[in-house]
Amino acid sequence: MITEVDETVRVGAVFDKSQTIFPRWFVWHGRKYLIRRVTFSWKVKEGINLNYHFSVTDGVNLFELCYKPQALAWKLMSVSPM
């Protein structure tokens, strides 16, 4: 069952030369989650802004993260057990 979250989180990510983003970990409610794998990524245009979405797993749960570059902010959009 998918649980909608829509909360700001801290994310550790690597940005490479080709402007690809690799999220590595995030902190939600004081707990650090290590990202074992990015299962899917996509971009969503909202007006003039382009947001980057990532489906990631820690091996137990599946999370959707969203990076909003115009705000330099990350959001946890949803979580579901695998």
C-alpha positions as CSV (number, residue, x, y, z in Angstrom):
1,M,0.0,0.0,0.0
2,I,1.4,3.4,-1.0
3,T,1.5,6.1,1.7
4,E,1.5,9.7,0.4
5,V,4.1,11.8,2.4
6,D,4.9,15.1,0.7
7,E,7.5,16.2,3.3
8,T,10.8,18.0,2.9
9,V,13.8,15.7,3.5
10,R,17.6,16.1,3.5
11,V,19.3,14.1,0.7
12,G,22.9,13.3,-0.1
13,A,23.3,13.1,-3.8
14,V,26.0,13.0,-6.4
15,F,25.8,15.3,-9.5
16,D,28.0,14.2,-12.4
17,K,29.4,16.1,-15.4
18,S,26.5,15.0,-17.6
19,Q,24.1,16.6,-15.1
20,T,22.8,13.2,-14.0
21,I,21.7,13.1,-10.3
22,F,22.4,10.0,-8.1
23,P,20.7,10.2,-4.7
24,R,22.7,8.1,-2.1
25,W,20.8,8.6,1.2
26,F,18.1,10.7,2.8
27,V,17.0,11.6,6.3
28,W,13.3,11.4,7.2
29,H,12.0,12.0,10.8
30,G,15.6,11.8,12.1
31,R,16.4,8.5,10.6
32,K,19.0,8.1,7.8
33,Y,18.0,5.7,4.9
34,L,20.7,4.4,2.6
35,I,19.6,4.1,-1.0
36,R,20.6,0.7,-2.3
37,R,19.2,1.2,-5.8
38,V,17.5,3.8,-8.0
39,T,14.7,1.7,-9.6
40,F,13.4,4.4,-12.0
41,S,13.7,8.2,-12.6
42,W,11.7,10.7,-14.6
43,K,11.2,14.4,-15.1
44,V,8.0,16.4,-14.6
45,K,7.6,19.9,-16.0
46,E,5.5,22.2,-13.7
47,G,5.1,25.6,-15.5
48,I,8.6,26.7,-16.3
49,N,10.1,24.5,-13.6
50,L,11.5,21.0,-14.3
51,N,11.4,18.6,-11.3
52,Y,13.4,15.3,-11.0
53,H,11.7,12.3,-9.5
54,F,13.4,9.1,-8.3
55,S,11.9,5.8,-7.3
56,V,14.5,4.4,-4.8
57,T,14.8,1.5,-2.4
58,D,16.6,0.8,0.8
59,G,16.0,-2.9,0.3
60,V,12.9,-2.9,2.5
61,N,10.7,0.0,1.2
62,L,10.2,1.8,-2.0
63,F,10.3,5.6,-1.8
64,E,9.6,8.4,-4.3
65,L,11.9,11.4,-4.0
66,C,11.6,14.6,-5.8
67,Y,14.3,17.2,-6.4
68,K,13.1,20.7,-7.1
69,P,16.2,22.6,-8.4
70,Q,14.4,26.0,-8.5
71,A,14.1,25.8,-4.7
72,L,17.2,23.6,-4.1
73,A,14.9,21.3,-2.1
74,W,14.1,17.6,-1.9
75,K,10.8,16.1,-1.0
76,L,9.8,12.6,0.0
77,M,6.6,12.1,-2.0
78,S,5.6,8.6,-1.0
79,V,6.6,5.3,0.7
80,S,5.5,1.7,0.2
81,P,6.7,-1.7,1.4
82,M,8.4,-3.8,-1.3
